[in-house]
């Protein structure tokens, strides 16, 4: 839809290495854009983080992006019922770790921004004691 002009802009929550993002970048008819007031969004919504994308970091030779960009990126909480068996929780956490390890060097250098303990609550309840340390690649 973006490539054939049916829509003017789109937001994606994915890595720059996702096939749909690569196809759009390779098309040369679509350009990456930063988000104006990104810092305000990140301050107002605790689950959003600023992501600085330097000029040329996606493709140095083609100079993509053609200028420094400021984006926002959301964090994600994995939530389970209190009665879910701990063994299943471990399996789910390992599966999430495997699925989200993809991303490349840029992701590896910025991923610590997205896995943290700040301000996490669900239905007013504090963060559970059990969590995965994804910053250090551990379980």
Secondary structure, DSSP 8 states (H G I E B T S, - for coil): -TTTTS-S-----S-TTSHHHHHHHHTSS------TTHHHHHHHSTTEEEEEE-TTSSBTTTTBSSS-EEEEEE-------TTS-HHHHHHHHHHHHHHTT-SHHHHHHHGGGTS--TT-EETTEE--S----TTTT--
